[in-house]
Structures are given as structure tokens and as C-alpha cells.
Amino acid sequence: MHKPLNCCLTLLCHKSMEERLVDYLLEHPELVTGFTISRVDGNSQSEELHSMAEQVRGRSRRIEISVVMNLDDAQALLARLKNDEPNREVAYWITPVLEFGRLA
């Protein structure tokens, strides 16, 4: 029986963490069956601007990873990430997915 894909877990991190976070997701195929990566800019009061260019621009290059998955799996993955890769610079949120499928 397939678990329902009923949420989207979004992870947001500094571009320097992309490979480490992607590798972590790939190491957990029992929870993550696929994801999408987008390159975005970010700004928040608690964010560290790492380079001089980021300080001048007032924002940093970020990676946004979206994973459509089962809510229980998303919560399990977050618990593991918090334990294995604790980092204040990784933000996340979970949103409901009403429907997920393929056109063919």
C-alpha cells in the first residue's frame, strides 16, 4: 500500500549547504522519493550574510528544496535532520498537498 503524498516539505538553506543537504536526502530513500531544487535569494533579520557581496546586496543566495511526501515521513525526516544536522541556517515549513499526480 502506498502512503498518501499529502504534504510538501520545503527546506531553505544557504547555497554552501546544498550538497550536504541533497546527499542527506538521497541517503533516505525510504522517506524521500524525489525533490526539486530552486535557487533563490533570501533575507531575514536572523540570517547571516557570509560574503562581502551578500552584505552589499543585503541578501544571500539560498537553495530551496521542495519534497512532496507523506506527512508522517516529513516529520520523521525533520526529526532526523534536527538530530544529525542541527543548523540555525536551515529553515523549513510544511504545507498541505491536496492532490499530487502525473498527467500521463
BELNOR-V551907 format. One record per pair of residues at least 24 apart in sequence whose C-alpha atoms are under 10 Angstrom apart, sorted by sequence separation. I is the first residue (numbers start at 1). J is the second residue. If there is no record, write none. Layout:
i->{I,I}
j->{J,J}
This chain:
i->{15,38,39,40,71,10,12,14,15,38,39,71,9,10,11,12,14,15,37,38,39,64,66,68,70,71,8,10,12,13,14,37,38,63,64,65,66,67,68,69,70,12,14,36,37,38,62,64,66,68,69,13,36,37,68,12,35,36,37,35,36,69,34,35,36,68,14,34,35,14,16,33,34,35,14,32,33,34,14,31,32,33,32,31,32,31,48,31,32,47,48,21,25,31,32,46,47,22,30,31,46,47,18,21,31,15,16,17,18,31,32,14,15,16,17,18,31,13,14,15,16,18,30,13,14,15,13,14,15,28,12,13,14,12,13,11,12,13,25,11,12,24,10,11,12,10,11,9,10,11,24,25,8,9,10,24,8,9,10,8,9,7,8,9,21,24,7,8,9,24,5,6,7,8,9,5,6,7,8,4,5,6,7,9,10,21,4,5,6,7,9,20,3,4,5,6,7,8,9,3,4,7,11,2,3,4,5,6,9,3,9,21,3,17,17,13,13,14,13,14,12,13,14,12,13,11,12,13,11,12,10,11,12,10,11,9,10,11,9,10,8,9,10,8,9,7,8,9,7,8,9,6,7,8,6,7,5,6,7,5,6,7,4,5,6,7,5,6,4,5,4,5}
j->{39,62,63,64,95,35,37,39,40,63,64,96,35,36,37,38,40,41,63,64,65,90,92,94,96,97,35,37,39,40,41,64,65,90,91,92,93,94,95,96,97,40,42,64,65,66,90,92,94,96,97,42,65,66,97,42,65,66,67,66,67,100,66,67,68,100,47,67,68,48,50,67,68,69,49,67,68,69,50,67,68,69,69,69,70,70,88,72,73,88,89,63,67,73,74,88,89,65,73,74,89,90,62,65,75,60,61,62,63,76,77,60,61,62,63,64,77,60,61,62,63,65,77,61,62,63,62,63,64,77,62,63,64,63,64,63,64,65,77,64,65,77,64,65,66,65,66,65,66,67,80,81,65,66,67,81,66,67,68,67,68,67,68,69,81,84,68,69,70,85,67,68,69,70,71,68,69,70,71,68,69,70,71,73,74,85,69,70,71,72,74,85,69,70,71,72,73,74,75,70,71,74,78,70,71,72,73,74,77,72,78,90,73,89,90,87,88,89,89,90,89,90,91,90,91,90,91,92,91,92,91,92,93,92,93,92,93,94,93,94,93,94,95,94,95,94,95,96,95,96,97,95,96,97,96,97,96,97,98,97,98,99,97,98,99,100,99,100,99,100,100,101}
